[in-house]
Amino acid sequence: MINLNQPMPKFFLRMITILGLGIQLLILSTNIVSGSPDKSHGVAHTADERKICDVVISHFNNGSIVNDLVRMNEKVSLETLKKIPDFFNHKTTESFFSISMLEGYWNLDLNGDGVNEHVAIISDGTAHYPGIYIRSQQQHASLEGLDSLFRDEQPDFNLISINGEYYFIASHHMSDLGSLWRFSKAGEFEKVPCSFLNKNGSVVVTEQGRHLDVCKAVANEGVKPLNYIKFTQDPGNIEFLYDNIDPHFYYIGKMAKIDINNDGREEDVISISGDSSAGRGCTGSHFAVVENSPPEITKTALNDLLLVEIGGGSPCGVHAKIFVFNGETYIDSKEKISTITDRRVYKINGDNTDFMCRFLIPTIY
């Protein structure tokens, strides 16, 4: 029984925050521009395993996997939570949680052997390294697993229940399916041999801009590729002096002559890569106009449009490209929001940004 009043792990909380986008996908289904690609299926060794893989894929694609989530029992008392470190042979709560965050705790029969286990999902440090701690009430030593295997990938783990059985689902950065695991009666983690291969779903265009030729061209770029700008010029030494933006997370790339704001004059436009190692790390791609002598990137009205209004004022998240269509310059921006890619097309006219159209591209399996 799902209790919607209980706090949810981050992955599913993020999924629910985009239900509005999902609703738009349903409402706008009559505006589909390109057809749906073939969906992939889980690869399993037995019929039962194959069914589990297919159920996970089906539930993830239609959003109902949130109903498979095993929530923390609302009756777990504060006193019980304080004892959690002792369940896993940690002497004090302070030592256990000093660099860790409790994502979930359960006392249940995880592997169907008739005996309950203490189960905790922990994330460690600022990078939130995942860990699953399990201790059977029949055993003296705690069992730890599913952490060292994922140090490079750093997925989120969530406990789900399908057909009365429990599984751990690994999700990449709170968005994509990674792998499926279960805890055997022998006290070992077993990987369920599903193959989760994602593809972009149907491209849905919002009502605004649906009739514009440039938006139709973007939606059908697989048929007729857009003329994206290539940055090939060596910019030399450029000072990044933009107020209120930390230059340490931005890396200067190549330069090109582009009429970026469609005023009939070409500007020196520089490509910039955003990269941060904080937490689990993140990336982005942006542009700015280089001015003055010696060349520098400074706070101007045009750079405000490029780095803040379109780029979000952050080195991470937005990945932008520039293309020319019918002699005019446009910016193609993509940002992954959980299971949906939010793609937007902008056109800068002078010192103003015109929002042309938006595409919602769901990830399916």
VENFEN-V69507 format. One record per run of one state. SS is the DSSP state (2 for helix, 1 for strand, 0 for the rest). FROM is the first residue (numbers start at 1). TO is the last residue. If there is no record, write none. Layout:
BEGIN
SS,FROM,TO ; SS,FROM,TO
END
This chain:
BEGIN
0,1,9 ; 2,10,17 ; 0,18,18 ; 2,19,27 ; 0,28,28 ; 2,29,31 ; 1,32,32 ; 0,33,46 ; 2,47,62 ; 0,63,63 ; 2,64,68 ; 1,69,69 ; 0,70,77 ; 2,78,87 ; 0,88,92 ; 2,93,97 ; 0,98,99 ; 1,100,108 ; 0,109,116 ; 1,117,124 ; 0,125,128 ; 1,129,136 ; 0,137,142 ; 1,143,145 ; 0,146,147 ; 2,148,150 ; 0,151,155 ; 1,156,162 ; 0,163,164 ; 1,165,172 ; 0,173,175 ; 1,176,183 ; 0,184,188 ; 1,189,192 ; 0,193,198 ; 1,199,205 ; 0,206,212 ; 2,213,219 ; 0,220,226 ; 1,227,228 ; 0,229,232 ; 1,233,233 ; 0,234,238 ; 1,239,240 ; 0,241,246 ; 2,247,249 ; 1,250,258 ; 0,259,266 ; 1,267,276 ; 0,277,281 ; 1,282,289 ; 0,290,290 ; 1,291,291 ; 0,292,295 ; 1,296,297 ; 0,298,300 ; 2,301,310 ; 0,311,318 ; 1,319,325 ; 0,326,327 ; 1,328,337 ; 0,338,339 ; 1,340,349 ; 0,350,351 ; 1,352,364 ; 0,365,365
END
